[in-house]
Amino acid sequence: MRSIEARFKKCQEKNPSYGNYICLMQGVYRQGFTRRTIYNAFKKFIPSDDYLEEEMPQLISQLEVHTKRSEDDISGQKNDQEGALNNKHDPDIKDRK
């Protein structure tokens, strides 16, 4: 939760006009957090008078959408790992056959 908290606070400091929900959304954006982690952060950072109780599941679901990494992020990370293992990205290493 610390990483969400740090991102949340950073968003608040940089953008004082943003609401708590927007800063929380920035905090979870493409970070791959679980629903439980998002729920706990929501309860911690969003005042209960900012939303109706029946709206909470939908608000949490929207945060879940934003925390998911895109396929490009995932495949790019995999390619970077494979490249590092094969030394493909190191310009000092010539192609070895």
N, C-alpha and C positions, 0 to 999 in steps of 0.2 A: 504494500500500500504506500510505502514511502515514495516510490517513483511516481505514483499518481499524485500524491500530495505535493511533491516538488514541482511537478509540471503544472498542477492546479495553481499553486502559489505564484509561480513564474508568470502564468497567464494573467493573474489578477494584478500583479505588479506592472506588467507591460501594458495592460489594457484595463484600466480602472473602470471604464464604462461598461465592460462586459458583465453579464450576469453570471451567477455561480454555475448554472447548468452549462452555459457555453464554455466556461473555463474547465469544467469537468470533462466536457466533450473533447476539448483540446488535450486534456491530460491523458485520456485513454486512446486517442487517435492512433490507429495502426500499431498498438502495443501488444495485442494478443492476450488481454486480461480475461479471466474467467467471469462468468455471470455473478458468482458469489463475491468476487473481488470488486466488481463494478457496483453491486448492490451495497456492499459495506461502505464504499467511497461515497455513493449517493446519499446514504443515511448520514454520513459524517459531514459532508460539505453542502448539502442542499437543505435549507431550512424547510420544515414541514409546512409552513404557511405559504410556500412558493408554489405548491401544487396540490391538487385534490388527490386524496388517497387512491381513488379508482384510476387516476392517470399514471400512477407510479409504474405499473408493469409495462406500459407502452413507452414511458420515458427510459426505463432500464433497457428495454429491447432496442431502442434507438441507439443507446450508448454501445450496446453489443455490436450493432452493425458497424459503428465507427471504430471499434477496437480491432476488428478483423484486419489482417494483413491482406493485401491484394495478391493475386496469383503472381504478378510480376515481382513483387517483393520476395515471395517465397521461392520462385524459380531462380531469381537473381541471386539470392543467398545461396541456393544449392550450387549454382554455376560458379559462384565465387569460391565456395569450399572445394569443389572439384578442381577448379583452376589452381588453387593454392596447393592442393595435393599433387597435381601434375606439373607444377611450376610454370603454367602457361602464361601467367601474368607478370612474370619476372623478366624484364627486358635484358638482364645480364646473362640469362641462361638461354643458350641457343637450342634450337630444336634438336632433340636427341632421338636417334632411331636405333 
